[in-house]
């Protein structure tokens, strides 16, 4: 594992862990609360924000999907420096523009996901 891969994995794991913690402490009704700053996602609710990351809306399924996402994103630590420096083709992933390295694409993804976590935290607090 490279240091860069470990750092990226830690970022992903921290964000997913926080989403799990936030959603596991709320009731199903909390998923329908408005989520300020996320109005463009689905119906602008906490559930839509979580669904954006977890791709589901049922609370039990959300927690299961987030856990699976954490496991999948954990593989990032296994990427080599040459893989992290590679430039994915334009459009191969949402943040890929054919110019930024995979490490830069992942950084953009985690920045976006961080905004999701912040908005959800604020909405359910």
N, C-alpha and C positions, 0 to 999 in steps of 0.2 A: 504494500500500500504506500502510495506517495503521501507526502505531507499535504499537498494540495487536495488530493482526493479525500483524505481524512477530514480536512477542514470543511469541504463541501458537504460531506456526509454528516458532519456534526451540525451544520446549519440546517440541512433538511430534517434531520432527526429532531432537532430542537423545535422547529416550527410545527412539525407533525405532532410531537408530544404536547405542545401547548394547545393545539386544536383538539386533541383527544381530551386533555384536561378540561378545557372550556366546555366542550359538548357533553362530556360525561357527567358534569355537575348540573346540567340544566334539564328541564322537562321538555317533552315534545313540543309543547306550546311555545317555548322560547325560540324555536326555530322559525316561528312566524313573526318575531319582533323585527321592526325596521333596523337595517344595518347602515347607518350613515356613511356616506362616501362610497357605497357599493350599489347605488341605485341602478346602475347600468347592467348589473348582473341579475338576470332573471327578474324576479319581482322585488328585488332590493331588500330581501329579508336576510336574517342570520342564516336560515336554512339554505338560501341561494348562495350565500358566501361560502358556507361549508361545502355545499354541493359542488361548487366550482373546483374545489380541491379533491373532494372525495367521490364525486360523480354519483351521488345518491341523496335521498331526502329523508328516509326513515332513520330515526335516531340510532337504533341498534345497528342498522346497516352502515350508517355513517361511521360509527366507532370501528366496526369491522374493516371497512374500506380504508380508513385512516391508518389502522394498524398494518394493513397490507401495503399501503403506500410507503410507510416508514421502512418496511422490510425491503421493498423494491428499490427505494432511493438509497438504502444502505449500500448497495452495490457500487455507488459512485466512488467510494473509497478504493475500489479495486482498479480504477482507471489509471493508466500510466500517464506520465507527463506528455508523451507524444500523442496519446489519445486526447488529453485535455487541450493540447495545442492545435489539434486538427480543426479544420473549419467545415462544419456540416453544410450540406447544400442548402441553398435558399429554399425555404418553405418545407423543409423536412421535419420541422418542429415549429411551434408557434413563434419562438423568439429567434429562429434562424434566418439570417439575411444573406448568407453566403460570404460574409466578410468577417464575422466575429468567430473567435475560437469557441470550442465546446465549453471551456471554462467560463468564458464571457457570457455565453448563452445561459449556462446554469446560474451564474450570478444574477442575470436579469430575471430568471425564473424565481429565484429565491427572494429577490427584492419584491417582485409582484406578490409572491406568497406571503411575505412579511406584511405587506399592506393588508392582505386578507385577514391575517391573524390579528393585526391591530384593530381593524374595523369590527371584527367579531368580538374581541375582548371588550371594546367600548360598548358595544350593543348589549352584551349580556351582563355587564358589570352593574 
